[in-house]
Amino acid sequence: MFAIVVAISSAIAVVCRDEELEERLGFAVRTMEVLFGREVYARLRRKDHPFQRDVKDLWKSVPEEGVRHVMSYVDTAPEDATKPTLLLLHGMPGGIIDWEPFVRHFGREYRLLVPQLPDFHFSRTSGHFWHSNEERAALVTAFAAALGVNRVHALVCHSGGNPVALALIEERALDVGSLVMITPPGFQWISSAQRQQAVRMCRTASSRFRRLLFLFLFTDYVMRLFGVRETLVRNTTRDQFFGMSFLAVFSFDERVFRRRYQALKDRKLPVLFVMAEKDGLFPQWKFLKTLEWMGVAEDDRRVFTEVDANGKRSPRTEASD
């Protein structure tokens, strides 16, 4: 009984209801069922997948036709296909509300598509979707196709949304005109042991018989004891936290990252790269390493600064090609 009470109390989180979200954004929040991932899941189950020895049969139960997901989204101009289209991908943890200033400022002039990507709740209820970039890119592609969109003038991504964009660009799943990368996560080395542990946690969380134990073990109180609910994830729900964890475990592979940055370089897309000088999560050298992988030499960079060391606006330089 105590475990049930603790589990229920720890699941309470402050979230925006659709009505509140609509009021803050100034646009309707819609829902749509998307069927996605048939080809992607077939590829993930192949023996030659780089993570196959770790994930084994994790995607074995995926239906042959793919996975269905009911997703929330904002479309600021559903009846006007003539407006330039911008696709906004939030990070993890994150959601539609992260784009509030962007939507309020640009929503009337452009057609903004803002999907809510799944957190770990969808993993637990479906028994699938372990937050690899391949899965998330397939979902975004199916989402755009369902709206009849095959070209976006700009793909705007924050944090964990950036690796999804790289997968989309490499696979040419969408015709992308330009890319905005806001604090893209740097490469993280994940060991085989960490991946195997994550797989065990996935199976535990998706089992109805072991879910109560899982919920009890990962209450907010226990997670704070281990220091995993401070700073970055202080105000996130548990499902967002685990979504972020599995995103990191299943998405970061240096070979894949290098290949996808090479694909971005080969496409010669215009890119706006946004980073904070003192980011709370990633050291600056990781951002600079990302620029190096993109093929941007130091002499080719033009830095646009908001203020100087004295708090005064700095003159802006002109950007090159």
C-alpha positions in Angstrom: 0.0 0.0 0.0 2.8 2.4 0.9 4.5 1.7 -2.5 1.2 2.6 -4.3 0.8 5.8 -2.4 4.4 6.8 -3.0 4.2 5.9 -6.7 1.0 7.9 -7.2 2.3 11.0 -5.3 5.6 11.0 -7.2 3.8 10.9 -10.6 2.1 14.3 -9.9 3.8 17.0 -12.0 3.0 20.5 -13.1 2.0 20.4 -16.8 0.2 22.7 -19.1 -3.3 21.6 -20.0 -4.2 22.1 -23.7 -6.5 25.1 -22.8 -3.7 26.8 -20.9 -1.2 26.0 -23.6 -3.5 27.4 -26.3 -3.9 30.6 -24.3 -0.1 31.0 -23.9 0.7 30.2 -27.5 -2.3 32.0 -29.2 -2.9 28.9 -31.4 -4.9 25.7 -31.2 -3.3 22.5 -29.9 -4.4 19.6 -32.1 -4.1 15.9 -31.9 -3.4 13.3 -34.6 -2.8 9.6 -34.8 0.4 8.7 -36.7 1.5 5.3 -38.0 5.3 5.2 -38.3 8.5 3.2 -38.3 7.8 0.1 -40.3 11.1 0.3 -42.2 13.0 1.8 -39.3 12.1 -1.0 -36.9 12.9 -3.6 -39.5 16.4 -2.0 -39.7 16.8 -1.8 -35.9 16.1 -5.5 -35.6 18.7 -6.5 -38.1 21.8 -8.4 -36.9 24.2 -5.8 -38.4 22.8 -2.9 -36.3 25.7 -1.4 -34.3 23.7 -1.8 -31.0 22.3 -5.3 -31.8 24.4 -7.2 -29.3 23.0 -4.9 -26.6 19.4 -4.4 -27.6 18.8 -7.9 -28.8 15.0 -8.4 -29.0 14.0 -5.0 -27.6 12.0 -4.2 -30.7 10.9 -7.8 -31.4 7.2 -7.1 -30.5 6.8 -4.1 -32.8 3.8 -4.8 -35.1 4.7 -5.5 -38.7 2.9 -2.4 -40.0 4.7 -0.1 -37.5 3.7 1.8 -34.3 0.7 4.0 -33.8 1.0 7.1 -31.6 -1.5 9.9 -30.9 0.5 13.1 -30.7 -0.3 16.7 -29.9 0.9 19.4 -32.1 0.5 23.1 -33.1 0.0 24.2 -36.7 -0.2 28.0 -37.0 -1.5 28.0 -40.6 -3.2 24.7 -41.4 -5.2 26.2 -44.2 -2.4 28.2 -45.8 0.2 26.2 -47.5 1.7 29.3 -49.2 3.4 30.5 -46.1 7.1 29.4 -45.5 7.0 26.4 -43.3 9.2 26.0 -40.2 9.4 22.7 -38.3 10.3 23.1 -34.6 11.7 20.1 -32.6 12.1 20.4 -28.9 14.6 18.7 -26.8 14.3 16.1 -24.0 13.1 17.0 -21.4 10.9 19.5 -23.2 7.7 20.1 -25.1 5.6 22.4 -27.2 5.7 25.1 -24.5 9.4 25.5 -24.9 8.6 27.3 -28.2 6.2 29.8 -26.7 8.2 33.0 -27.5 9.0 31.7 -31.0 5.4 30.8 -31.8 4.0 34.1 -30.5 6.5 36.1 -32.5 6.6 34.2 -35.8 3.3 32.3 -35.8 1.3 34.8 -37.9 3.9 35.4 -40.5 5.0 31.7 -41.1 3.5 28.3 -40.9 5.0 26.8 -37.8 4.7 23.0 -37.1 5.4 22.2 -33.5 5.0 18.4 -32.6 5.1 17.1 -29.1 7.6 14.2 -29.2 6.9 11.2 -26.8 8.3 10.9 -23.4 8.8 7.6 -21.5 5.1 7.2 -20.9 4.7 6.1 -24.5 7.5 3.6 -24.0 5.9 2.0 -21.0 2.4 1.8 -22.5 3.4 0.6 -25.9 6.3 -1.6 -25.1 8.1 0.0 -28.0 9.8 3.3 -28.8 13.1 3.5 -26.9 13.9 7.0 -28.1 16.6 6.4 -30.6 17.0 9.1 -33.2 16.0 6.7 -35.9 12.6 6.2 -34.2 12.1 9.9 -33.5 13.0 10.9 -37.0 10.6 8.3 -38.4 7.8 9.7 -36.2 8.6 13.3 -37.4 8.6 12.2 -41.0 5.2 10.5 -40.7 3.9 13.5 -38.8 4.9 15.9 -41.7 3.5 13.5 -44.3 0.2 13.3 -42.5 -0.1 17.1 -42.8 0.9 16.9 -46.5 4.3 18.6 -45.9 7.3 17.4 -47.8 9.4 20.6 -47.6 10.3 22.8 -44.7 12.0 26.1 -45.3 13.8 25.9 -41.9 14.2 23.0 -39.4 14.6 24.6 -36.0 15.9 22.3 -33.2 16.8 22.7 -29.6 19.1 20.3 -27.6 18.0 16.7 -28.2 16.0 17.7 -31.2 19.2 18.3 -33.2 20.3 14.7 -33.5 16.8 14.0 -34.9 17.4 16.7 -37.5 20.7 15.1 -38.5 18.9 11.8 -39.1 16.3 13.5 -41.2 18.9 15.3 -43.3 21.0 12.2 -43.8 18.0 10.1 -44.9 16.6 13.0 -47.0 13.3 12.2 -45.5 12.3 15.8 -45.8 13.3 18.5 -48.2 15.0 20.9 -45.7 16.0 24.4 -46.8 18.0 25.5 -43.8 18.9 24.4 -40.2 18.9 26.2 -36.9 20.8 24.3 -34.2 20.2 25.6 -30.7 22.6 24.1 -28.1 23.0 20.8 -29.9 24.2 18.0 -27.5 27.8 17.1 -28.0 29.0 13.5 -28.5 28.6 11.3 -25.4 30.5 8.1 -25.0 28.2 5.3 -23.9 29.6 2.0 -22.9 28.2 -1.4 -23.8 27.5 -2.0 -20.1 25.5 1.2 -19.8 23.4 0.2 -22.8 22.8 -3.3 -21.4 21.7 -1.8 -18.1 19.3 0.6 -20.0 17.8 -2.4 -21.9 17.1 -4.1 -18.5 15.4 -1.0 -17.2 13.4 -0.8 -20.4 12.1 -4.3 -20.0 11.4 -3.8 -16.3 9.4 -0.6 -17.0 7.4 -2.1 -19.8 6.4 -5.2 -17.8 3.0 -4.8 -16.1 4.1 -7.2 -13.3 7.3 -5.2 -12.5 6.0 -1.7 -13.1 4.9 -1.1 -9.5 8.4 -1.9 -8.3 9.9 0.3 -11.0 7.6 3.2 -10.0 8.6 2.8 -6.3 12.3 2.5 -6.9 12.3 5.7 -9.1 10.2 8.0 -7.0 11.3 11.6 -6.9 12.6 11.1 -3.3 14.8 8.1 -4.3 16.1 9.9 -7.4 17.0 13.0 -5.4 19.0 10.8 -3.0 21.2 9.8 -5.9 21.4 13.4 -7.1 19.7 12.8 -10.4 16.9 15.3 -9.9 18.9 18.5 -9.4 19.7 21.4 -11.8 18.7 20.1 -15.3 15.8 17.8 -14.4 14.6 19.5 -11.3 11.2 20.4 -12.8 10.7 17.5 -15.1 8.4 14.6 -14.8 9.8 11.1 -14.3 8.8 10.0 -17.7 10.6 13.0 -19.2 13.7 12.1 -17.2 13.8 8.5 -18.4 13.0 9.6 -21.9 16.1 11.8 -21.8 18.1 8.9 -20.3 17.3 6.4 -23.0 17.7 9.1 -25.7 21.3 9.5 -24.5 21.9 5.7 -24.2 20.5 4.7 -27.6 21.3 7.7 -29.7 25.0 8.6 -29.2 27.4 6.7 -31.3 30.5 8.5 -32.6 30.5 6.7 -36.0 26.9 7.7 -36.6 27.4 11.3 -35.5 30.4 11.8 -37.7 28.6 10.2 -40.7 25.6 12.5 -40.2 27.6 15.6 -39.8 29.4 14.7 -43.0 26.0 14.4 -44.7 25.1 17.8 -43.4 28.4 19.2 -44.7 27.8 17.6 -48.1 24.3 19.1 -48.3 25.8 22.6 -47.9 22.8 23.8 -46.0 22.7 27.3 -44.4 23.1 26.7 -40.7 22.6 29.0 -37.7 24.5 27.5 -34.7 23.4 28.9 -31.4 25.3 28.1 -28.1 25.8 29.6 -24.7 29.3 30.5 -23.7 28.6 29.0 -20.2 26.2 26.2 -20.9 25.0 24.4 -17.8 25.1 21.0 -19.4 27.8 20.8 -22.1 31.3 22.3 -21.9 32.1 24.8 -24.7 34.7 22.5 -26.3 31.9 20.0 -27.2 30.1 22.8 -29.2 33.4 23.7 -30.9 34.0 20.0 -31.7 30.5 19.9 -33.3 31.5 22.8 -35.5 34.7 21.0 -36.4 32.6 17.9 -37.5 30.5 20.2 -39.6 33.6 21.3 -41.4 33.5 24.9 -40.2 37.1 26.2 -39.9 37.8 28.7 -37.2 38.5 31.4 -39.9 35.1 30.8 -41.4 33.1 31.5 -38.2 31.3 34.7 -37.6 30.2 35.1 -34.1 27.1 37.2 -33.3 27.0 38.4 -29.7 24.2 40.0 -27.8 26.2 41.9 -25.2 29.9 42.5 -24.4 31.7 41.9 -21.1 30.4 45.2 -19.8 26.8 44.4 -20.6 26.7 46.7 -23.6 25.6 45.6 -27.1 28.4 44.5 -29.3 28.5 45.5 -33.0 27.3 42.6 -35.1 29.6 41.2 -37.8 28.5 40.2 -41.2 28.2 36.5 -41.8 30.0 34.7 -44.7 28.8 31.9 -46.8 
